[in-house]
Amino acid sequence: MKLPIISTLSLTAATATALLISFAAPAAAINLGVDVIDDSPFMKGIGPMPIPHGTQKFIGDGKTYEFSVVVPQGLGSRGATFSDFGFMSGGAFTSLFTEDLKKYDPGSNRNNDWLGTCNISISQPCTLKYTFDKGVEYQLGLLDRGFGGGASNFSGFGIAQKDSYTFSKETDEFYPNLMTPEYVANNPDKFVTVIEKNAYFLGMEDGMFKKDSTNYYYDYQDWVVKVTDVSVPEPGTVGALLGVSALGFISRRRQTVK
């Protein structure tokens, strides 16, 4: 009589263990067509087109991602130009986050590179979830409107870094082209670091400003957006699944001892 119970218990324990292993695994790498780096903010530079780290077209796989420009503090848009963060697909641009004031927050200045934040220069929602449909082609980027008015242009330049991201508060014209660790260490007030375990931070570049007739500034902080893969069930869902397994074991045990 005990053997079937032990067998059922082993099966249930194995099922629960598999669930725990599955949901305790580290967050999967993002698949959003951006280069993943680990050395921010040292990607800043001056050079000819094409600007390095152009975003690539990617094919949606049905995953859902959460995007945020409010958590952690310090995210949002920077720069005097007017742009939205989103993606191109099917020849049309979809805005995920929209700047609804021209240029920057009132009172902002180049010491914080014309900061744009949620509820001031960026309209709600400032955290949202988006599912990239399977088989559909997308490309992340910015819709640039210059200083407000006139034609809108799509620019696709950006990088991603996991767990944290460090970027300059000042406009890229204000700090040296040779961005060394020593410069960063000696000027902590000039940089922002955002941190969240297992999140990725997108640093987007608008490519709007030239140093001269052939060379462009780039610093990948014109938009800084947090993104996480939320396709896996939440912890509460895991608990519910384990509860179902436990109920199944109890039901089978009762049937066995009758």
LUMZA-412843 format. One line per field, with one value per residue: residue number from 1; x negated, z, y of N, C-alpha, C in turn. Coordinates in Angstrom, 3 decimals, always signed. Layout:
drennu <- c(NUM,...)
n.u <- c(X,...)
n.w <- c(Z,...)
n.v <- c(Y,...)
ca.u <- c(X,...)
ca.w <- c(Z,...)
ca.v <- c(Y,...)
c.u <- c(X,...)
c.w <- c(Z,...)
c.v <- c(Y,...)
//
This chain:
drennu <- c(1,2,3,4,5,6,7,8,9,10,11,12,13,14,15,16,17,18,19,20,21,22,23,24,25,26,27,28,29,30,31,32,33,34,35,36,37,38,39,40,41,42,43,44,45,46,47,48,49,50,51,52,53,54,55,56,57,58,59,60,61,62,63,64,65,66,67,68,69,70,71,72,73,74,75,76,77,78,79,80,81,82,83,84,85,86,87,88,89,90,91,92,93,94,95,96,97,98,99,100,101,102,103,104,105,106,107,108,109,110,111,112,113,114,115,116,117,118,119,120,121,122,123,124,125,126,127,128,129,130,131,132,133,134,135,136,137,138,139,140,141,142,143,144,145,146,147,148,149,150,151,152,153,154,155,156,157,158,159,160,161,162,163,164,165,166,167,168,169,170,171,172,173,174,175,176,177,178,179,180,181,182,183,184,185,186,187,188,189,190,191,192,193,194,195,196,197,198,199,200,201,202,203,204,205,206,207,208,209,210,211,212,213,214,215,216,217,218,219,220,221,222,223,224,225,226,227,228,229,230,231,232,233,234,235,236,237,238,239,240,241,242,243,244,245,246,247,248,249,250,251,252,253,254,255,256,257,258)
n.u <- c(-0.824,-2.062,-3.840,-2.684,-2.057,-4.565,-5.662,-3.955,-4.504,-7.195,-6.990,-5.494,-7.234,-9.351,-8.156,-7.596,-10.217,-11.271,-9.723,-10.570,-13.269,-13.002,-11.751,-13.460,-15.644,-18.139,-17.246,-16.371,-18.451,-17.905,-16.217,-16.317,-17.553,-19.797,-23.177,-24.793,-26.572,-29.297,-30.678,-29.910,-30.493,-32.008,-31.672,-31.286,-31.986,-33.557,-33.035,-32.965,-29.974,-28.880,-27.409,-28.651,-27.191,-24.585,-21.081,-19.596,-17.388,-14.912,-13.231,-10.114,-9.345,-7.165,-7.490,-6.931,-7.755,-8.611,-8.754,-10.295,-10.530,-10.709,-11.496,-14.554,-15.140,-16.286,-16.146,-14.905,-14.585,-17.196,-18.911,-18.536,-16.883,-13.760,-12.089,-10.705,-10.615,-10.604,-9.589,-10.211,-8.056,-6.724,-6.973,-6.046,-6.201,-5.980,-5.267,-6.481,-7.148,-6.485,-7.594,-6.093,-6.504,-8.330,-11.753,-12.783,-12.626,-11.129,-13.344,-15.509,-18.932,-22.085,-23.810,-22.494,-21.961,-19.598,-17.269,-14.576,-11.683,-9.291,-5.864,-6.501,-8.152,-7.747,-5.000,-2.355,-1.617,-4.385,-5.488,-5.152,-3.860,-4.820,-4.137,-6.001,-5.044,-5.107,-7.137,-6.990,-8.656,-10.813,-12.358,-14.149,-14.277,-14.517,-12.149,-12.858,-12.252,-13.636,-13.883,-11.246,-8.490,-8.457,-9.984,-9.888,-12.269,-13.529,-15.829,-18.181,-20.057,-21.707,-22.416,-22.665,-22.856,-23.328,-21.962,-23.130,-23.773,-25.805,-25.929,-26.533,-25.565,-25.873,-25.824,-27.231,-29.120,-30.491,-32.345,-35.455,-36.668,-38.214,-37.236,-38.010,-38.463,-39.577,-38.776,-36.014,-35.983,-37.050,-35.158,-32.491,-30.082,-29.244,-27.973,-25.420,-24.243,-22.248,-20.604,-19.504,-18.973,-19.165,-17.756,-17.743,-19.301,-18.573,-20.451,-19.934,-20.770,-20.497,-21.919,-22.088,-23.816,-26.620,-30.185,-31.861,-31.969,-31.961,-32.013,-30.386,-28.926,-28.424,-26.765,-24.922,-22.706,-20.456,-17.913,-17.247,-16.251,-14.647,-14.386,-12.714,-12.300,-9.215,-7.884,-7.901,-6.085,-4.879,-6.182,-3.968,-2.421,-4.017,-3.837,-1.139,-1.084,-2.673,-1.020,+1.114,-0.172,-0.630,+1.995,+2.747,+1.162,+2.220,+4.810,+4.304,+3.125,+5.238,+6.900,+5.348,+5.196,+7.718)
n.w <- c(+0.000,+0.567,-1.430,-3.828,-2.758,-2.100,-4.628,-5.867,-4.284,-4.916,-7.602,-7.429,-5.915,-7.697,-9.776,-8.488,-7.878,-10.432,-11.296,-9.511,-10.180,-12.786,-12.498,-10.836,-12.262,-13.721,-15.171,-18.610,-21.403,-23.117,-26.234,-28.292,-30.397,-29.786,-28.988,-26.312,-23.680,-21.283,-20.133,-19.509,-18.633,-21.012,-23.737,-25.006,-27.558,-30.385,-33.768,-37.263,-39.243,-39.906,-36.651,-33.964,-32.635,-33.749,-33.679,-34.348,-36.646,-35.397,-34.885,-33.532,-30.742,-29.308,-26.662,-23.642,-22.550,-19.929,-19.846,-18.486,-17.410,-14.966,-12.723,-11.822,-10.095,-12.084,-14.663,-18.021,-20.439,-22.111,-23.298,-25.610,-27.768,-29.203,-28.744,-29.152,-27.553,-28.908,-31.424,-34.806,-37.110,-39.747,-41.378,-39.895,-37.023,-33.599,-30.614,-27.412,-25.142,-24.706,-25.351,-24.315,-23.999,-25.446,-25.840,-22.851,-19.215,-17.411,-16.136,-16.230,-17.265,-19.052,-17.267,-16.364,-18.709,-20.066,-18.824,-19.091,-17.621,-16.264,-16.108,-16.307,-18.645,-20.013,-20.985,-19.353,-20.051,-17.924,-17.243,-18.775,-20.381,-23.134,-25.778,-28.130,-31.120,-32.463,-35.249,-36.372,-37.559,-35.939,-34.866,-32.475,-31.460,-31.774,-32.348,-33.802,-33.424,-33.654,-32.538,-32.065,-34.106,-37.729,-39.818,-38.861,-37.848,-37.911,-35.732,-35.153,-32.815,-30.191,-26.985,-24.581,-21.116,-18.500,-15.186,-14.216,-15.145,-16.241,-16.942,-18.505,-17.001,-18.206,-21.324,-24.260,-25.422,-23.409,-22.043,-21.999,-25.041,-24.746,-22.682,-19.641,-16.967,-14.806,-15.154,-14.745,-12.074,-10.770,-11.163,-9.970,-9.667,-12.167,-13.312,-13.632,-12.089,-12.603,-11.065,-11.010,-10.194,-12.566,-14.444,-17.629,-19.021,-21.394,-23.376,-25.354,-28.376,-30.136,-32.246,-33.211,-33.197,-34.560,-34.370,-36.205,-39.776,-40.532,-38.322,-35.485,-32.238,-29.631,-26.928,-25.764,-23.989,-24.517,-24.341,-21.506,-20.599,-18.643,-19.006,-18.677,-18.955,-18.765,-19.320,-17.989,-15.364,-12.458,-9.011,-7.337,-9.052,-9.350,-6.765,-6.758,-8.698,-7.455,-5.325,-6.611,-7.372,-4.862,-3.988,-5.846,-5.085,-2.533,-3.242,-4.758,-2.822,-1.081,-2.698,-2.926,-0.366,+0.144)
n.v <- c(-1.218,+1.187,+1.713,+2.885,+5.399,+6.474,+6.566,+8.433,+10.668,+11.079,+11.766,+14.139,+15.753,+15.881,+17.291,+19.750,+20.536,+20.867,+23.041,+25.035,+25.244,+26.136,+28.676,+30.001,+30.547,+32.730,+35.930,+35.941,+36.880,+39.938,+40.284,+42.383,+43.635,+45.259,+46.193,+44.629,+45.920,+46.323,+48.375,+51.006,+54.464,+54.487,+54.432,+56.755,+59.163,+60.813,+60.914,+59.877,+59.282,+55.894,+56.207,+54.257,+51.190,+50.918,+50.278,+47.085,+45.433,+43.228,+40.095,+39.579,+37.454,+36.792,+37.442,+39.324,+42.524,+44.783,+48.242,+51.149,+54.552,+55.655,+54.165,+52.769,+55.971,+58.672,+57.878,+58.564,+61.227,+63.068,+66.003,+68.747,+68.462,+67.283,+64.347,+61.011,+57.797,+54.565,+52.267,+51.144,+49.548,+47.751,+49.971,+52.115,+54.279,+53.529,+55.072,+54.491,+55.947,+59.364,+62.625,+65.528,+68.182,+70.833,+70.451,+70.425,+69.937,+72.643,+75.036,+73.336,+72.681,+72.700,+71.519,+69.359,+68.234,+69.236,+68.024,+65.659,+64.508,+62.105,+63.083,+65.708,+66.618,+64.282,+62.424,+60.520,+56.997,+56.086,+53.744,+50.672,+47.679,+45.677,+43.476,+41.791,+40.692,+37.375,+36.648,+39.167,+42.071,+44.381,+47.491,+49.174,+52.625,+56.231,+58.832,+61.674,+65.100,+67.382,+70.656,+70.941,+70.975,+70.965,+68.416,+64.924,+62.536,+59.212,+57.691,+55.190,+54.269,+52.719,+51.121,+48.425,+47.638,+45.321,+45.135,+47.583,+51.034,+53.630,+57.055,+60.257,+63.367,+65.762,+67.594,+66.100,+67.710,+68.915,+67.374,+65.455,+63.908,+61.609,+59.406,+58.423,+55.967,+57.290,+59.938,+59.705,+58.774,+60.972,+62.912,+62.589,+63.963,+64.570,+62.450,+59.898,+56.971,+54.209,+51.487,+48.146,+44.865,+42.256,+43.693,+45.346,+48.207,+50.585,+52.666,+55.296,+56.984,+60.034,+61.098,+63.713,+65.926,+67.598,+67.677,+68.753,+69.165,+66.500,+64.818,+63.380,+63.904,+61.495,+59.917,+58.225,+58.716,+60.104,+59.086,+57.134,+54.057,+51.617,+48.083,+44.999,+41.476,+40.157,+37.867,+35.397,+33.683,+35.473,+35.440,+34.764,+33.262,+31.036,+29.972,+29.292,+27.284,+25.351,+24.825,+23.586,+21.239,+20.094,+19.659,+17.796,+15.659,+15.078,+14.315,+12.027,+10.404,+9.948,+8.459,+6.192,+5.010,+4.169)
ca.u <- c(+0.000,-2.860,-4.631,-2.080,-2.152,-5.938,-5.824,-3.261,-5.260,-8.402,-6.593,-5.096,-8.444,-10.108,-7.448,-7.822,-11.619,-11.432,-9.130,-11.425,-14.466,-12.621,-11.431,-14.545,-16.737,-18.370,-16.452,-16.930,-18.976,-16.912,-16.354,-15.701,-18.343,-20.771,-24.433,-24.915,-27.933,-29.520,-31.701,-29.432,-30.069,-33.185,-31.369,-31.121,-33.068,-33.326,-33.490,-32.128,-28.884,-27.770,-27.692,-28.678,-26.071,-23.272,-20.134,-19.335,-16.033,-14.773,-11.946,-9.430,-9.198,-6.012,-7.805,-6.433,-8.762,-8.165,-9.613,-10.058,-11.403,-10.538,-12.151,-14.941,-15.209,-17.389,-15.819,-14.151,-15.232,-18.140,-19.189,-17.638,-15.963,-12.425,-12.012,-9.975,-11.239,-9.687,-10.135,-9.673,-7.561,-5.816,-7.093,-5.450,-6.816,-5.097,-5.871,-6.224,-7.188,-6.349,-7.888,-4.997,-6.970,-9.500,-13.109,-13.274,-11.896,-11.351,-14.404,-16.644,-20.008,-23.069,-24.465,-21.790,-21.678,-18.222,-16.554,-13.154,-11.224,-7.884,-4.893,-6.902,-8.355,-7.313,-3.615,-1.993,-2.209,-5.842,-5.828,-4.174,-4.270,-4.555,-4.446,-6.453,-4.374,-5.957,-7.252,-6.909,-9.957,-10.835,-13.647,-14.063,-14.923,-13.892,-11.545,-13.422,-11.523,-14.490,-13.492,-9.792,-8.045,-9.233,-9.940,-10.310,-13.191,-13.832,-17.243,-18.320,-21.359,-21.488,-23.110,-22.025,-23.747,-22.561,-22.118,-23.401,-24.190,-26.347,-25.933,-26.828,-24.478,-26.148,-25.841,-28.488,-30.088,-31.126,-33.359,-36.508,-36.437,-38.859,-36.535,-38.803,-37.970,-40.068,-37.914,-34.743,-36.218,-37.360,-34.036,-31.251,-28.898,-28.885,-27.431,-24.302,-24.248,-20.982,-20.896,-18.458,-19.434,-18.503,-17.143,-18.622,-19.103,-18.830,-20.962,-19.630,-21.469,-19.730,-22.801,-21.629,-24.760,-27.924,-31.332,-32.277,-31.198,-31.941,-32.060,-29.232,-29.001,-27.486,-26.965,-23.943,-21.879,-19.352,-16.884,-17.712,-15.014,-14.798,-13.554,-12.800,-11.489,-8.192,-7.134,-7.790,-5.084,-5.289,-6.345,-2.671,-1.983,-4.792,-3.236,+0.134,-1.375,-3.132,+0.160,+1.844,-0.901,-0.403,+3.372,+2.778,+0.581,+3.180,+5.914,+3.852,+2.879,+6.546,+7.386,+4.542,+5.421,+9.101)
ca.w <- c(+0.000,+0.688,-2.619,-4.698,-2.124,-2.247,-6.039,-6.119,-3.606,-5.682,-8.807,-7.049,-5.530,-8.911,-10.486,-7.751,-8.043,-11.796,-11.327,-8.787,-10.974,-13.948,-12.186,-10.085,-13.193,-13.989,-16.259,-19.932,-22.085,-23.963,-27.667,-28.818,-31.462,-29.323,-28.492,-24.855,-23.297,-19.841,-19.788,-19.474,-19.767,-21.841,-25.158,-25.562,-28.447,-31.508,-34.954,-38.462,-39.423,-38.979,-35.219,-33.551,-31.867,-34.347,-33.331,-35.435,-36.750,-34.760,-35.103,-32.273,-30.381,-28.429,-25.282,-23.125,-21.812,-19.228,-20.053,-17.469,-17.312,-13.631,-11.699,-10.702,-10.337,-12.948,-16.034,-18.746,-21.632,-21.942,-24.547,-25.916,-28.850,-28.891,-29.349,-28.479,-27.548,-29.361,-32.416,-36.157,-37.539,-40.872,-41.946,-39.021,-35.706,-32.437,-29.432,-26.101,-24.236,-25.521,-24.801,-24.705,-23.924,-26.274,-25.320,-21.549,-18.038,-17.044,-15.150,-16.486,-18.016,-19.590,-16.187,-16.312,-20.125,-20.427,-18.326,-19.328,-16.697,-16.297,-15.570,-16.616,-20.098,-20.571,-20.589,-18.907,-18.968,-17.882,-17.140,-19.565,-20.891,-24.561,-26.310,-29.518,-31.752,-33.166,-36.696,-36.810,-37.516,-35.175,-34.628,-31.462,-31.803,-31.368,-33.354,-33.528,-33.968,-33.518,-31.455,-32.110,-35.412,-38.847,-40.126,-37.847,-38.402,-37.065,-35.526,-34.471,-32.182,-28.778,-26.358,-23.363,-20.091,-17.483,-13.744,-13.917,-16.298,-15.854,-18.078,-18.165,-16.841,-19.038,-22.758,-24.687,-25.808,-22.227,-21.403,-22.952,-25.932,-24.134,-21.426,-18.899,-15.607,-13.886,-15.291,-14.091,-10.628,-10.257,-11.425,-9.720,-9.779,-13.564,-13.830,-12.979,-12.192,-12.263,-10.704,-10.645,-10.510,-13.642,-15.431,-18.630,-19.233,-22.759,-23.566,-26.748,-28.925,-31.241,-33.371,-33.776,-33.149,-35.184,-33.883,-37.393,-40.960,-40.763,-37.073,-34.608,-30.820,-29.184,-25.518,-25.407,-22.823,-24.946,-23.543,-20.725,-20.328,-18.049,-19.647,-18.090,-19.574,-17.799,-19.912,-17.041,-14.330,-11.230,-7.894,-6.869,-9.956,-9.004,-5.558,-7.116,-9.387,-6.456,-4.555,-7.417,-7.283,-3.535,-3.954,-6.627,-4.267,-1.475,-3.867,-5.129,-1.601,-0.551,-3.548,-2.716,+0.945,+0.291)
ca.v <- c(+0.000,+2.398,+1.980,+3.908,+6.715,+6.935,+6.894,+9.696,+11.713,+11.344,+12.476,+15.494,+16.470,+16.157,+18.361,+20.997,+20.906,+21.386,+24.376,+25.963,+25.470,+26.932,+30.066,+30.618,+30.788,+34.148,+36.498,+35.695,+38.050,+40.579,+40.056,+43.596,+44.223,+46.243,+45.642,+44.611,+46.327,+46.242,+49.358,+52.390,+55.298,+54.702,+54.325,+58.100,+59.536,+61.701,+60.206,+59.998,+58.327,+55.673,+56.144,+52.854,+50.637,+51.099,+49.218,+46.159,+44.905,+41.929,+39.444,+39.327,+36.046,+36.647,+37.803,+40.589,+43.288,+45.985,+49.405,+52.171,+55.719,+56.243,+53.350,+53.641,+57.413,+59.070,+57.526,+59.575,+61.772,+64.168,+66.683,+69.853,+68.139,+66.808,+63.023,+59.941,+56.477,+53.527,+51.345,+51.094,+48.249,+47.911,+51.307,+53.139,+54.396,+53.467,+55.683,+53.905,+57.099,+60.562,+63.954,+66.410,+69.570,+71.048,+70.547,+69.980,+70.396,+74.048,+75.223,+72.456,+73.308,+71.765,+70.777,+68.076,+68.028,+69.533,+66.855,+65.445,+63.475,+61.741,+64.037,+67.087,+66.636,+63.003,+62.184,+59.178,+56.224,+56.063,+52.325,+49.926,+46.378,+45.525,+42.149,+41.814,+39.555,+36.417,+36.766,+40.563,+42.747,+45.629,+48.142,+50.213,+53.878,+57.491,+59.691,+62.996,+66.242,+68.549,+71.550,+71.107,+71.449,+70.470,+66.990,+63.963,+61.560,+58.062,+57.377,+53.911,+54.062,+52.417,+50.001,+47.933,+47.098,+44.617,+45.400,+48.996,+51.821,+54.924,+57.966,+61.642,+64.326,+66.925,+67.400,+65.483,+68.745,+69.485,+66.548,+65.092,+62.788,+60.455,+59.158,+57.440,+55.673,+58.320,+61.114,+59.394,+58.702,+62.313,+63.818,+61.826,+64.813,+64.725,+61.196,+59.240,+55.515,+53.568,+50.099,+47.193,+43.516,+41.514,+44.576,+45.933,+49.635,+51.002,+54.013,+55.633,+58.144,+60.606,+61.411,+64.981,+67.041,+67.429,+68.446,+69.483,+68.784,+65.050,+64.049,+63.512,+63.542,+60.453,+59.566,+57.202,+59.063,+60.960,+58.426,+55.981,+53.323,+50.277,+47.060,+43.668,+40.431,+39.742,+36.771,+34.297,+33.976,+36.130,+34.505,+34.286,+32.208,+29.850,+29.412,+28.678,+26.034,+24.390,+24.442,+22.612,+19.977,+19.534,+19.163,+16.578,+14.596,+14.713,+13.599,+10.693,+9.640,+9.531,+7.399,+5.005,+4.395,+3.686)
c.u <- c(-0.855,-3.571,-3.994,-2.173,-3.534,-6.190,-5.179,-3.996,-6.500,-8.085,-6.243,-6.308,-9.273,-9.490,-7.700,-9.250,-11.858,-10.869,-10.031,-12.680,-14.152,-12.446,-12.501,-15.723,-16.896,-17.546,-17.145,-17.438,-17.902,-17.232,-15.688,-16.585,-19.327,-22.025,-24.453,-26.371,-28.070,-30.492,-31.184,-30.213,-31.137,-32.936,-31.217,-32.276,-32.664,-33.841,-32.539,-30.972,-29.439,-28.235,-27.689,-27.450,-24.718,-22.347,-19.852,-17.855,-15.997,-13.367,-11.325,-9.251,-8.050,-6.271,-7.232,-7.517,-8.089,-9.213,-9.265,-11.035,-11.223,-11.272,-13.312,-15.009,-16.438,-17.155,-15.060,-14.909,-16.221,-18.444,-18.133,-16.636,-14.729,-12.273,-11.158,-10.790,-10.211,-10.347,-9.459,-9.198,-6.560,-5.835,-6.509,-6.137,-5.747,-5.830,-5.493,-6.207,-7.291,-6.744,-6.787,-5.289,-8.193,-10.753,-13.310,-12.381,-12.150,-12.404,-15.601,-17.703,-21.055,-23.867,-23.740,-21.256,-20.202,-17.291,-15.075,-12.676,-9.722,-7.038,-5.312,-7.075,-7.889,-5.913,-3.430,-1.491,-3.727,-6.387,-4.745,-4.756,-3.908,-4.990,-4.813,-5.976,-5.356,-5.933,-7.205,-8.269,-9.838,-12.255,-13.459,-14.766,-14.151,-13.263,-11.955,-12.608,-12.324,-14.110,-11.998,-9.349,-8.935,-9.116,-10.405,-11.171,-13.427,-15.337,-17.345,-19.727,-21.111,-22.280,-22.278,-23.106,-22.906,-22.944,-22.368,-23.819,-24.630,-26.414,-26.135,-25.557,-24.642,-26.059,-27.208,-29.526,-30.920,-32.212,-34.282,-36.131,-37.048,-38.263,-37.251,-38.151,-38.398,-39.194,-36.585,-34.905,-36.431,-36.223,-32.699,-29.985,-28.424,-28.184,-26.262,-24.488,-22.892,-21.249,-19.607,-18.898,-18.535,-17.712,-18.195,-18.275,-19.500,-19.315,-20.833,-20.308,-20.686,-20.594,-22.517,-22.730,-26.114,-28.984,-31.870,-31.509,-31.082,-31.825,-30.906,-29.591,-28.049,-27.819,-25.909,-23.209,-20.742,-18.016,-17.560,-16.469,-15.349,-13.885,-13.799,-11.872,-10.501,-7.337,-6.953,-6.773,-5.692,-5.448,-5.034,-2.125,-2.703,-4.195,-1.931,-0.081,-1.839,-1.964,+0.988,+1.174,-0.638,+1.004,+3.492,+2.228,+1.562,+4.314,+5.505,+3.625,+4.186,+7.094,+6.655,+4.897,+6.844,+9.129)
c.w <- c(+0.000,-0.619,-3.557,-4.114,-2.316,-3.696,-6.379,-5.490,-4.400,-6.939,-8.514,-6.681,-6.750,-9.698,-9.819,-7.934,-9.420,-11.920,-10.666,-9.572,-12.147,-13.601,-11.365,-10.987,-13.429,-15.174,-17.592,-20.529,-22.990,-25.437,-28.398,-29.819,-31.039,-28.839,-26.974,-24.495,-21.785,-19.350,-19.811,-18.413,-20.836,-23.336,-25.819,-26.502,-29.449,-32.737,-36.108,-38.427,-40.131,-37.523,-34.788,-32.723,-32.437,-33.929,-34.566,-35.476,-36.090,-34.997,-33.745,-32.031,-29.412,-26.987,-24.925,-22.288,-21.103,-19.428,-19.001,-17.626,-15.952,-12.539,-12.346,-11.101,-11.175,-14.401,-16.705,-19.974,-21.241,-23.311,-24.860,-27.002,-28.326,-29.541,-28.512,-28.544,-27.990,-30.388,-33.768,-36.433,-38.662,-41.472,-41.105,-37.664,-34.626,-31.234,-28.190,-25.040,-25.069,-24.751,-25.276,-24.429,-24.813,-25.424,-23.976,-20.423,-17.795,-15.940,-15.338,-17.295,-18.395,-18.513,-15.903,-17.704,-20.461,-20.096,-18.698,-18.477,-16.824,-15.558,-15.737,-18.129,-20.777,-20.054,-20.112,-20.108,-19.056,-17.505,-17.897,-19.984,-22.370,-25.008,-27.778,-30.207,-32.509,-34.666,-37.238,-36.620,-36.814,-35.178,-33.619,-31.926,-31.278,-32.580,-33.015,-34.206,-33.810,-32.313,-31.465,-33.425,-36.506,-38.987,-38.943,-38.515,-37.408,-36.966,-34.705,-33.983,-30.708,-28.307,-25.153,-22.409,-18.980,-16.082,-13.401,-15.200,-15.792,-17.081,-17.591,-17.997,-17.787,-20.523,-23.200,-25.167,-24.627,-21.611,-22.439,-23.812,-25.360,-22.752,-20.673,-17.555,-14.596,-13.936,-14.571,-12.579,-10.021,-10.453,-11.173,-9.876,-11.214,-14.150,-12.993,-13.156,-11.743,-12.086,-10.444,-11.120,-11.553,-14.618,-16.451,-18.765,-20.667,-22.767,-25.037,-27.156,-30.113,-32.440,-34.024,-33.961,-33.743,-34.451,-35.016,-38.585,-41.159,-39.491,-36.147,-33.158,-30.562,-27.758,-24.970,-24.093,-23.206,-24.461,-22.789,-20.171,-19.706,-18.771,-18.972,-18.842,-18.533,-18.363,-18.952,-15.971,-13.126,-10.117,-7.364,-7.733,-9.663,-7.781,-5.860,-7.814,-8.419,-5.605,-5.294,-7.348,-5.949,-3.433,-4.742,-5.858,-3.200,-2.056,-4.207,-3.910,-1.044,-1.394,-3.278,-1.428,+1.113,+0.264)
c.v <- c(+1.263,+2.742,+3.000,+5.299,+7.292,+7.351,+8.223,+10.864,+12.079,+12.134,+13.923,+16.328,+16.818,+17.296,+19.709,+21.473,+21.496,+22.791,+25.400,+26.275,+26.375,+28.394,+30.765,+30.953,+32.286,+34.627,+36.283,+37.003,+38.636,+40.319,+41.211,+44.333,+45.295,+45.527,+45.727,+44.886,+46.178,+47.302,+50.787,+53.159,+55.452,+54.552,+55.687,+58.431,+60.580,+60.965,+60.370,+59.017,+57.088,+55.647,+54.685,+52.468,+51.046,+49.966,+48.372,+45.788,+43.527,+41.402,+39.124,+37.836,+35.811,+37.012,+39.170,+41.252,+44.460,+47.072,+50.454,+53.319,+56.403,+55.467,+52.622,+55.120,+57.736,+58.724,+58.669,+60.029,+62.862,+64.762,+67.716,+69.519,+67.410,+65.434,+62.080,+58.664,+55.444,+52.645,+51.543,+49.675,+48.471,+49.296,+52.419,+53.119,+54.349,+54.040,+54.889,+54.997,+58.370,+61.808,+64.904,+67.878,+69.700,+71.157,+69.875,+70.473,+71.880,+74.152,+74.331,+73.202,+72.270,+71.036,+69.461,+67.743,+68.130,+68.369,+66.840,+64.282,+63.235,+62.769,+65.485,+67.215,+65.361,+62.710,+60.743,+58.358,+56.229,+54.691,+51.567,+48.583,+46.295,+44.143,+42.271,+40.533,+38.665,+36.666,+38.173,+41.232,+44.094,+46.203,+49.267,+51.484,+55.068,+58.160,+61.118,+64.083,+67.535,+69.378,+71.843,+71.687,+70.888,+68.960,+66.155,+62.903,+60.433,+57.891,+56.100,+53.682,+53.780,+51.222,+49.555,+47.460,+46.494,+45.084,+46.861,+49.702,+53.186,+55.816,+59.393,+62.457,+65.508,+66.573,+66.907,+66.498,+69.225,+68.621,+65.926,+63.893,+61.509,+60.240,+58.039,+57.128,+56.731,+59.564,+60.884,+59.407,+60.082,+63.312,+63.118,+62.646,+64.977,+63.484,+60.705,+57.734,+54.991,+52.081,+49.334,+45.809,+42.873,+42.378,+44.992,+47.412,+49.964,+52.437,+54.369,+56.936,+58.697,+60.989,+62.745,+66.026,+66.691,+68.252,+69.320,+68.905,+67.274,+64.221,+64.394,+63.198,+62.368,+60.044,+58.605,+57.490,+59.999,+60.400,+57.285,+55.292,+51.972,+49.303,+45.717,+42.725,+39.935,+38.618,+35.609,+34.666,+34.671,+35.100,+33.957,+33.165,+30.915,+29.177,+28.714,+27.341,+24.960,+23.929,+23.415,+21.251,+19.300,+18.959,+17.863,+15.402,+14.131,+13.898,+12.171,+9.814,+9.104,+8.370,+6.083,+4.268,+3.907,+2.167)
//
